[in-house]
Amino acid sequence: MTVYFDNASTTPLLEEVKEEMIRVVKNYFGNPSSIHRFGREAKTLVEEARKTIASGLNASTGEIFFTCGATEGNNMALLASIRDLGVQQIISSPTEHHCITHTLDYIVENNLAEVRFLKVDKSGHIDYDELNTILSESGKKSLVSLMHANNEIGTLHDIERIAGITSQNNALFHCDTAQSMGKYHFDLDTLKVDFLSGSAHKFFGPKGAGFMYIRNENMLKPMLFGGSQERGVRSGTENIYGIAGMSKAYQLAMEEMDQRHEYVQSLKNYFHSRLESELDDIQFNGDPGNQLYNVISASFPASEKSPLMMMNLDIAGISASAGSACSSGVENDSHVLAAIGHDPQRKTVRFSLSHLNTRDEVDYVIKKLKTMTPALHETS
Ligand SMILES: Cc1ncc(COP(=O)(O)O)c(C=O)c1O
């Protein structure tokens, strides 16, 4: 049996998305900037996709910009808001994705702005009062950059609350929604987010396609200069196949949102309770009560088998992610696990499910895990 439990890394293309992309590959090749019929057809396709995404977010089409993924949008929000909007201070957290933390390193190294990191507790939650205090005591033009859902431990930040705090303090709010886009509803008319980024391959669309929302009042200037595509904000000939695939994947995610949520949540609950009751000394990272509905970050006790756990899962046909980064052959605890004080002797595995997974797969994973971790309870 092969089991794909790594949907937070990337998701497979849905059949309907493949079909749509094949249709576009077969029927469209024009450059959307060309004024002739081939160009106009391709342009229509891109603008239809923009409408689909804008309407799903309750934003205007003029606020949606196609990118190559969340990394691009996140880099742009941080760097361009310093350059174009006079941001002097960025407040973030140590559990953000590397496309944020490494950009913040660059900002500090080059003295572009001051950067402050909020404390996080052992579940990965920020301290909202600390955020409010920093903003209210600072006279600096500030940008708050906080993700909605953590990619490693699934902890959800309360983005309505953050948006309330940033609005009250006249700060800008950037939210990395790579993990939650397509899983939750966002109404950007009421949620006061200034910048938001999404990535198609996290919601069953193609890799290399994403979008960025930029609130009209805080429009940014380009980071990529050239042919002035995307209304001058992001040059480069549009990835029409990727954009069409993303639009289809987004549309399906919106239509099936509640069903997927309910199904995956119950699958996760089943997996969680079997892990808890059948494996000894298992712990769960993040906040199971306030977590992405598809992520289980399980921490296993140290044993002679644990360093080989990822390899053994792979041999058993199970794809999941280690809660660690592997560099130069040495596994290091991830920056997220380090920030929440996870014991580096223990072994974390992130299992991330989708609506394409089944209970049989969970049963199989449990059976295999029992051969890989010590001191199991006897089960009948
Ligand atoms: C939270 C988060 N932000 C950003 C990214 C980067 O997305 P992309 O690879 O599409 O640029 C990822 C991808 O893993 C992510 O999980």
The ligand as an SDF file (V2000), in Angstrom:
LIG
                    3D

 16 16  0  0  0  0  0  0  0  0999 V2000
    3.3750   28.5570    5.3790 C   0  0  0  0  0  0  0  0  0  0  0  0
    4.0590   28.5400    4.0520 C   0  0  0  0  0  0  0  0  0  0  0  0
    4.4330   29.7010    3.4950 N   0  0  0  0  0  0  0  0  0  0  0  0
    5.0280   29.7490    2.3080 C   0  0  0  0  0  0  0  0  0  0  0  0
    5.2990   28.6080    1.6000 C   0  0  0  0  0  0  0  0  0  0  0  0
    5.9870   28.7180    0.2730 C   0  0  0  0  0  0  0  0  0  0  0  0
    5.1130   28.3850   -0.7600 O   0  0  0  0  0  0  0  0  0  0  0  0
    5.6500   28.1840   -2.2410 P   0  0  0  0  0  0  0  0  0  0  0  0
    6.5610   27.0180   -2.2240 O   0  0  0  0  0  0  0  0  0  0  0  0
    4.4600   27.9390   -3.0520 O   0  0  0  0  0  0  0  0  0  0  0  0
    6.3460   29.4190   -2.6420 O   0  0  0  0  0  0  0  0  0  0  0  0
    4.9510   27.3700    2.1350 C   0  0  0  0  0  0  0  0  0  0  0  0
    5.2860   26.1140    1.4390 C   0  0  0  0  0  0  0  0  0  0  0  0
    5.6520   25.1170    2.0590 O   0  0  0  0  0  0  0  0  0  0  0  0
    4.3020   27.3330    3.4020 C   0  0  0  0  0  0  0  0  0  0  0  0
    3.9270   26.1870    3.9550 O   0  0  0  0  0  0  0  0  0  0  0  0
  1  2  1  0
  2  3  1  0
  2 15  2  0
  3  4  2  0
  4  5  1  0
  5  6  1  0
  5 12  2  0
  6  7  1  0
  7  8  1  0
  8  9  2  0
  8 10  1  0
  8 11  1  0
 12 13  1  0
 12 15  1  0
 13 14  2  0
 15 16  1  0
M  END
$$$$
